[in-house]
Amino acid sequence: MKNILLLTKSLISEQSLEQQLQQLDCEVYVSKRVLESCLYDEVDLNLLQSFEIIMISETVSNNELTWLLPAITESQSFIIRKSDSYLTEEEKKDWNKKGVFSWIKTENSLEELRESIDDVMSMKNAANRTSNIISIRRIKEKRNFSSLILTHKERKLLLLLFQANGQTISREDLSQKLWDQAPCNSTMTQLSTLTHRLKIKLAEQGIYGDILQTVWGVGYRLLDDFYDQVNADEVYAEM
């Protein structure tokens, strides 16, 4: 079970999100009081540290979030921003530097929310395994693609994404190529599960950072952090 603190100015507006998180086996604490305490620089670090994830509601302004981040990042919790507006990649990078790990939409499906939570937990598990080693530098020498330990389907999915050179591949195209049949609910569900397993396995094998992005409503793509750490060797030509 994952412990999540949701900071908001309106408890009522978070009821739908709270229910979704509970469906995903999360223990959720929705609080206006804790938010106000943090804004008034009365941070209870011991309380914040008891949560693996801290979500910031869209009812909190960007200026207030900027004020909050230096204090709540000390908790070492993963911070997710809930937003009803579109952010450019540059804006995301800027917020990421300040401590925001990920974003969720104001209106999101259960699947989208599950993937965001899974991304966070994958990073947390990888960080726990490597302890302080992460702070040195991810990998000085690139790993060969062929050295990654993956199942046949995981490797094929990763190859498809690798060969796209950072471009997004639709879920429909991936489904067609992986199962050689027209996309359906079954293959789409399998694809989500496969992508989740792939993220975990890459983290377990020392491939860190923003490596695989879910482009909501479209598909998936590999980010620069992956290409910075993995070298294309002879298997790159295999399909």
N, C-alpha and C positions, 0 to 999 in steps of 0.2 A: 504494500500500500504506500502511495506517495503522499507526502504532507505538503499542502499548498496553502500559502497565505495570499489572499486576494485583497489588495488595498483599493478602496473605492470611497467616493463621496456619497454614493447612493446605494444602499443595501438592496433596495427593490429592483434596481436595474440589473443586478447580477444574479437574479434567481435562476434564469435559464442556463447561464454558464455554470453556476454551482451544481445544478442538476446533471448537466453533461459530465462534469468532472467526477461526480459521484458515480455515474454509470461506468466511468473508466477506472473504478476502484481507487479513487483519490479521497483523502480526508481533507476537507476544505474548511478554512477559517476565513470568513468574509468579515472585514473590519473597517469601519470608518474611524474608530477611536485610535487604532494603531497608526493609521495614515496621518491623522492630525498630530499625534505625538511626534512622529518623524518630521513633519513639516515645521513643528515648533522646536526642532533640535533636541527632542527628548527621546532619543532612540534607545530602546531596550534591546541591546545586541544579543543577549541570551535568548530572548524570545524569537528574534529573527533567525537565529542560528538553528532553531528547532524545525525550520521549514526547508525542504529541499528546493522548492521553487517559490518565488515571490512574483505574483502577477500584479501589474499596475493597470487599473481600469482606464478607459478613455475619458472618464469623468475627471481625471487628473490632467491638468494642462501640461504642455511641454516645458514651460518655465518651472512649474512645480516639480516635474520629473527631474529636470536638471539639478534642482536643489536637493532632491531626495537621494539621487544616485551615489554621491560620495559617502553618505552614511550607510545606506543599506547594502552597498557592495562589500562592506567590511564583514558582512555575515557569511560571505562565501556561498550564498544561495544563488541559484540561477534565476535571472530576472527576465520575465516575459512581459512585453508591452501589448496591451489590447488596444486596437486602433480601428477607427471607422474611416480612415483616410489612406490613400495609396502613398507609399514611400518609395522613392527612387533608391537604386543601389547605393548611391553616394550617401544619401541620408541614412540608410541602414548601417553603412560602414561607420559613419560618424557616431551614431548612437551605440554601435557595438563597442567602439573605443571607450565610450563612457561607462559601459557595463551592461547594456541591454543585450541579452543573448539571442532572443527570438521575438517574433511578433505573431499575434493571432488576430483575426478579424472580429469585429463586433458581432457579426452574424456568421457563424461557421458551422460546418457539419461536424458530426461526431467523429467521422474519419479524419478530418483535417485537424481537429483538436487532439486526437489520439496520436497522430504523426508528430505534432509539435512537442507533445509531452515525451514521446519516445525518443526524439532527437536529444532532448535535455538529459534524459536518464542515461542514454548511451554515452554522452559526454561525461556525465558524473561518474559512471562506472569506469570509464577509461582513465579519468583523472585519479580515481582512488587507486587503481592498479599501478600507476606510474609514479605516484606521490610527487616528490619535488623535482623529479627528473624533467618534467614538462617545461620547467622554467629555463632550462639550458637552451634548447632549440630542438624542434621536432626531430628532424632526421638530417644529418649532415650530408649523407650520400643517399641518392634516390634508390628506392627499392625497385627491383625489376618486377614487371607485371606478373611474370610467370612464377615469382616466388610467393605470391599471395595464395593462401590456402582457402579455397572456395569450392562450393559444389559446382556441378556443371551448369545449372541454371543461374546461379549467382555470378559465375564467371562470364557467362554469355551476356547477362544483363549489364555487367560492368564494361564489357567490351563494346557493346552497343553505345553506351554512354560515353566511353572513352573516345571512340572514333568520331563522335559528334563534335569534338573539340569545343566543349563548353556551350553548345547550342542545346536548346530544350527539345527533347523527343516526346511526342504525345504519348499518353497512356495507351491509346488505341494502337499506335504503331508498335510500341514495345510488346503489347499483348499479342499482336499478330505475329511478330517475329519470334517471340519466345515459345509460343504454343502452336504456331502454324495453323491457326484457325481464327475465324472472325471473333472480335472481342465480344465478351459477354460478362454478366455479373460475376460468374465464377472466376474467369481469368483476371478480371479487374481486382477482385479480392485477393487472389493469389499474388498478383503483382505488388499490391500494398504490403503484404506479408513478406514477400521476397525482398523488397526494398528495405524494409525495417531490419531484416536479418543481415542484409549486406552492410548497412551502416554499423551495426554492432560488431560484425566480424572485422571490418576495417579498423575500427577503434581498438579492438582487441589486439590487432597486429601492428599497432603503432602509427596508424595513419590518422592524424589529428586535424582539428580545425573545421572550417566550413567546407566540407568535401562534396556532399551530395544534397542538392536543393530540390525541394518539392515546389513546383510552380503551380499553385492551386488552380484547378480548373483546366490545366493544360497538360502537364507531364513532369518530367524530371530532367535534371542536367547536372553534370559535374562542374565544380567550381575550381578556381585557380589553385587553391590549397592542395587539391588532389594531384594536379599536374606537376606541382612543385615537389611532390614527394614520391611520385611513381614514374618510373621510366618505361617507355614502350620498348619491349624487346621482341623476340621472335613470335610470341603468341599474338602480337598486335595484328598480324595478318590473318589469323585464324578466325573463321566464322562458319 
